Amino acid sequence: MYCIETLARVDVLCLDKTGTLTADSMEVSNVVPFDCEVEEIRLALSSIVSVSPEINATLRAVSDYARSEIPLECKEFVPFSSETKWSGGRFFNDKTYIIGAAEFVFSDKKKYKEVFEKIKSISETVRIIVLASSEDMIIDGKLPADLKPMALVLIKDTLRPNVEETLGYFKEQGVTLKVISGDSVHTVCNIAKDTGIEGWDRAVDMSTLKTDEEINEAAERCNVFGRVTPAQKKKLVLALKAHGHTVAMTGDGVNDVLALKEADCSIAMASGSDAARNVSQLVLVNNDFAAMPGVVYEGRKTINNIERSSSLYLVKTIYSVLLAVCFLFLKMKYPLEPIQLTLVGAFTIGLPSFVLALQPNKNRVRGNFTFNILARALPAAICVMLGIFLAAAVSRPFGLQHAEISTIAVYLSALTCFLLDLRLSLPLNALRTAMLCVCLAGLIIAFIFFGKLFSLVFLSPAAIIILIILAAVIALIFNIFYNIAEHFIKKDKGN
């Protein structure tokens, strides 16, 4: 419930590319060799996959591509890390094979200019990893200095079905989408472009950012982040929260755990790692991000409608308590009877709150819940009290009986609460209009035909004039107070 409420308030959604925008399945679409035989490339890939302790979607695609080669036995192996973004080992042919991200395997871009020019020339929407070899060993987890590029491995991601429609929903709702991935900026930008994410061209390579100040500035400015380390994902989420955003984060791997823990709302796929699922507040059991719009919609509808309906119940609570306290010190009878309050409550609170609670509402939840309901309830509560006190004060000079004062008080209370129903029902639709008509008709029928049952009396000409004048005054005051309340509510919501 906490997650759904928070998700209804989210204005920034951070998306992990793999598993969220793309399906958890890939395939090697092409291999670009560098003076190297395809057989050796397959042998190296098969050998690396065979000793990798964790097989992710990327390695499954590589394994499918190289399955025809019998892997070499391994002497020592360094598994993949989200920090280093490479893996590799020393094999029994006395060669070291390395696979990983080009920027991390070949850190000297001038020395390996040919590799990066070839990568830049690739226009396909693919994930690019490099394969390299060396005669030297990996020492203390550090790459050999004389790495020789063997090939570029192009891996094709498969976009999830309906991903464009899903992201389009969030865009319509005013939610800013940011893609955070460990892949290259080039790859992530193409994926973001293909899925229709706005601002896909505002991208940054996080490996080039060294200070927290640069990360804070990029978090607000950019929508696509490539080569992101787990620590940087966490810093991005914290930076967005520091800018006043309510942040949701999706992820499925161990490298997402730090960011998921810091996000206001964390979402994981059921197919993701145990660590990601355990720290997340919401787990999509069908592994389908397309379920998110429905979750967000239900959360927004529930919270907004509860906020709307709660104001009706608070009105009666506020004026009942305050009137009871005030009349302890006044030398006059309490003007309202329980059955009269039942009548007013049934047609201005019970039925309206039931209808309003079921209405579609996809507006993003903003502002303080308690402040919003109090701000809407107070104008009506104050006007009910004011109407009753004015009726009592004005009626004395005209010599009205208590029964007439009580009847005027019921009419004014019903009018005020009905005006609140009307303002809460805006903008009107067919169901809300029908609800207001039923409530108004119910009150009128009760007043005219069942007055005796509800302890109401026919008013004298003087009492009718007082009622009309007071009704006009109360209606004017209510609308002034309610407009002021709406101003403060919009200010609280940041509109």
SVG drawing of the C-alpha trace seen along z (x, -y; Angstrom):
<svg xmlns="http://www.w3.org/2000/svg" viewBox="-46 -43 99 72">
<polyline fill="none" stroke="black" stroke-width="0.4" points="0.0,0.0 2.9,-2.4 4.4,-1.6 1.2,-2.2 0.7,-5.5 4.2,-6.6 4.0,-5.4 0.9,-7.6 3.1,-10.6 6.1,-9.8 7.2,-12.4 10.5,-10.8 10.8,-7.1 14.3,-5.7 14.3,-2.7 16.9,0.0 17.3,0.9 17.7,4.6 14.6,6.4 12.5,3.3 12.6,1.7 14.0,4.9 13.0,8.5 15.3,10.8 16.4,12.4 19.2,11.4 21.0,12.8 24.3,12.1 23.4,10.3 26.9,9.9 30.6,10.2 33.2,7.7 36.7,9.3 40.0,7.5 42.5,9.7 41.3,12.8 39.7,16.0 36.0,16.6 36.9,20.0 39.2,18.5 36.6,15.9 34.0,18.6 36.6,20.6 37.4,17.7 33.7,16.8 32.8,20.4 35.7,20.7 34.7,17.6 31.1,18.5 31.9,22.1 33.6,20.8 31.5,17.8 29.8,18.3 26.7,16.3 25.1,16.5 23.0,13.4 21.1,12.6 24.3,11.3 26.3,14.5 23.3,16.7 23.4,14.9 27.1,15.4 26.8,19.1 24.2,19.7 26.5,18.1 29.6,20.1 28.0,23.4 29.7,25.3 33.1,24.8 34.4,27.0 35.7,24.7 39.2,24.7 40.0,25.5 40.7,22.5 43.7,21.9 42.3,18.8 39.2,16.6 38.0,13.1 34.2,13.0 32.2,10.0 31.8,7.0 29.5,4.0 32.4,1.9 35.0,3.2 32.5,4.2 34.7,7.0 35.5,10.7 38.1,13.0 40.7,15.6 43.9,17.5 43.3,20.7 45.3,23.9 46.3,22.6 48.5,20.0 46.3,17.1 44.2,14.7 40.8,13.9 38.8,10.8 35.3,9.8 33.5,6.6 32.7,3.0 35.1,1.3 35.7,-1.8 36.8,0.4 38.8,3.0 40.6,0.5 41.0,-2.5 43.6,-4.1 41.3,-5.4 44.2,-6.7 46.0,-3.4 42.9,-1.6 41.6,-4.3 40.6,-1.7 38.3,0.1 36.4,-3.0 36.1,-4.3 34.5,-1.0 32.1,-1.2 31.2,-4.8 30.4,-3.7 27.8,-1.1 24.3,-2.6 22.3,0.4 20.5,0.5 22.7,3.1 24.8,3.8 28.4,3.8 31.0,5.8 34.6,6.4 36.7,9.5 40.4,9.2 43.4,11.5 46.8,11.3 49.9,13.5 50.2,12.1 48.3,13.1 45.7,11.1 47.6,10.0 45.7,8.8 42.6,8.3 44.2,5.9 44.1,6.2 47.2,7.1 48.9,4.1 49.3,5.6 45.7,6.5 45.0,7.2 41.4,6.6 39.9,9.8 36.4,8.7 33.3,6.6 30.3,8.7 27.0,7.1 24.1,8.3 20.6,7.4 18.1,6.5 14.4,7.4 12.1,4.6 9.2,5.7 5.8,5.8 3.7,2.6 6.7,0.8 6.0,-2.3 2.4,-2.4 3.5,-1.9 6.0,-4.6 3.5,-6.8 1.2,-6.5 3.8,-7.8 4.6,-10.7 1.0,-11.7 0.9,-11.7 3.8,-14.2 6.3,-11.6 9.8,-12.2 11.5,-9.0 15.2,-8.5 17.1,-5.4 20.0,-4.3 22.2,-1.5 25.6,0.0 25.7,0.3 27.3,-2.3 25.6,-5.6 25.3,-4.9 23.3,-1.7 21.1,-3.2 20.3,-6.3 19.2,-4.1 17.0,-2.0 15.5,-5.2 14.9,-6.6 13.2,-3.4 10.9,-3.4 9.9,-7.0 11.4,-8.4 11.6,-12.2 15.0,-13.7 16.8,-10.6 19.5,-12.8 20.3,-14.4 22.7,-11.6 25.9,-11.3 28.6,-8.8 28.8,-8.4 32.4,-7.1 33.4,-10.6 31.9,-12.2 34.3,-12.3 32.7,-14.5 29.4,-14.4 28.7,-18.0 28.9,-16.8 26.5,-13.9 24.0,-16.2 24.0,-18.5 23.7,-15.6 20.9,-14.0 18.5,-16.9 19.7,-17.8 20.0,-14.4 17.5,-11.6 19.9,-8.9 22.8,-7.6 25.3,-5.1 28.2,-3.2 26.7,-3.7 28.2,-1.9 26.1,-0.7 27.4,-3.5 26.6,-6.1 23.0,-4.7 22.6,-5.4 24.0,-8.9 21.7,-9.7 18.6,-8.7 19.8,-10.7 20.5,-13.7 17.0,-13.6 15.5,-13.4 17.6,-16.4 16.1,-18.3 12.6,-17.7 11.5,-14.8 9.6,-11.7 11.6,-9.0 10.7,-5.4 13.4,-3.0 13.1,0.3 15.8,2.9 16.4,6.6 20.1,7.2 22.4,7.0 23.9,3.9 20.6,2.1 20.2,2.8 21.9,-0.3 19.6,-2.6 16.5,-0.5 17.1,-1.0 17.4,-4.8 14.4,-5.3 11.1,-6.5 9.5,-3.5 11.4,-0.5 10.2,2.0 11.7,5.3 11.0,8.1 10.3,11.5 12.9,13.0 15.5,10.7 18.1,11.5 17.0,12.4 18.7,9.3 16.8,7.0 13.5,8.6 14.2,8.6 14.9,4.8 12.0,3.8 8.6,2.7 6.9,4.0 7.7,7.1 6.1,7.7 5.4,11.4 4.7,11.6 7.9,9.8 5.9,7.4 6.5,3.6 3.2,3.1 1.4,3.8 2.7,0.6 0.1,-1.9 -2.6,0.2 -0.9,0.1 -0.3,-3.7 -3.9,-4.3 -5.4,-2.3 -3.1,-4.1 -4.0,-7.6 -7.7,-6.8 -7.8,-5.4 -5.8,-8.2 -7.4,-11.1 -10.9,-9.8 -10.3,-9.1 -9.0,-12.7 -12.1,-14.0 -14.5,-11.9 -12.8,-12.5 -13.6,-16.2 -17.3,-15.4 -17.0,-13.3 -14.8,-15.9 -17.3,-18.7 -19.9,-16.9 -17.3,-16.0 -16.0,-19.6 -19.2,-21.5 -20.9,-18.9 -18.0,-19.1 -17.7,-22.9 -21.5,-23.5 -21.7,-21.2 -18.9,-23.0 -20.4,-26.5 -23.9,-25.6 -22.6,-24.6 -22.1,-28.3 -25.2,-29.7 -28.6,-30.2 -30.5,-28.6 -31.5,-25.1 -29.3,-23.1 -30.9,-23.7 -30.4,-20.3 -31.8,-16.9 -30.1,-13.6 -32.7,-12.6 -32.2,-15.9 -28.4,-15.3 -29.2,-11.8 -31.2,-13.4 -28.5,-15.9 -25.7,-13.3 -27.5,-10.7 -27.9,-13.0 -24.8,-15.3 -22.2,-12.8 -23.2,-9.2 -24.4,-8.9 -21.9,-11.5 -18.9,-9.9 -19.9,-6.5 -20.1,-7.8 -17.0,-10.0 -14.9,-7.1 -15.5,-5.1 -14.8,-7.7 -11.9,-7.4 -9.0,-9.7 -5.5,-9.6 -4.1,-12.8 -0.8,-12.6 -1.1,-12.8 0.5,-15.9 0.7,-17.9 -0.1,-17.0 -3.1,-14.7 -4.3,-16.0 -3.9,-19.6 -5.8,-19.1 -8.9,-17.5 -8.9,-20.0 -8.6,-22.9 -11.7,-21.7 -13.7,-20.8 -13.2,-23.9 -15.1,-26.4 -18.2,-24.2 -17.9,-23.6 -17.4,-27.3 -20.4,-28.2 -22.7,-25.6 -21.8,-27.1 -22.1,-30.7 -25.5,-29.9 -26.9,-28.5 -25.6,-31.4 -26.9,-34.0 -30.3,-32.2 -30.5,-32.3 -29.3,-35.9 -31.6,-37.3 -34.6,-35.3 -34.9,-36.7 -36.0,-40.2 -38.7,-38.6 -39.9,-36.4 -39.4,-33.1 -40.0,-29.9 -37.3,-27.3 -38.9,-24.9 -38.6,-27.5 -34.9,-28.3 -34.2,-24.6 -35.8,-24.2 -33.8,-27.2 -30.6,-25.6 -31.3,-22.3 -32.0,-24.0 -28.8,-26.1 -26.7,-23.1 -28.0,-21.1 -27.3,-24.0 -23.8,-24.4 -23.0,-20.7 -24.6,-20.4 -22.4,-23.3 -19.4,-21.4 -20.6,-18.3 -20.9,-20.5 -17.4,-21.9 -15.9,-18.4 -17.7,-17.0 -16.1,-19.4 -15.5,-18.8 -19.0,-17.3 -19.7,-14.2 -22.9,-12.2 -22.5,-10.1 -21.7,-13.1 -24.5,-15.2 -26.9,-12.3 -25.6,-12.0 -26.1,-15.7 -29.7,-15.6 -30.6,-12.6 -29.2,-14.2 -31.0,-17.5 -34.3,-15.7 -34.0,-13.6 -33.6,-16.6 -36.5,-18.5 -38.8,-15.5 -37.9,-15.0 -38.4,-18.7 -41.8,-18.9 -43.4,-15.5 -41.7,-14.1 -41.1,-17.3 -42.9,-16.0 -40.8,-12.9 -37.6,-15.0 -39.1,-17.6 -39.4,-20.3 -42.1,-22.9 -43.6,-25.1 -42.0,-28.6 -43.8,-31.8 -43.3,-34.6 -40.7,-36.3 -38.8,-33.1 -38.8,-32.5 -37.3,-35.9 -34.7,-35.3 -33.9,-31.9 -33.5,-33.4 -31.2,-36.2 -29.1,-33.9 -28.9,-31.3 -27.5,-33.9 -25.0,-35.2 -23.8,-31.7 -23.5,-30.7 -21.4,-33.8 -19.2,-33.3 -18.7,-29.6 -17.5,-30.2 -15.1,-32.9 -13.7,-30.6 -13.5,-27.6 -11.7,-29.6 -9.1,-30.7 -8.7,-27.1 -8.2,-25.9 -5.5,-28.6 -3.6,-27.2 -4.1,-23.6 -2.7,-24.4 0.2,-26.2 0.9,-23.2 0.8,-20.9 3.2,-23.1 0.8,-24.1"/>
</svg>
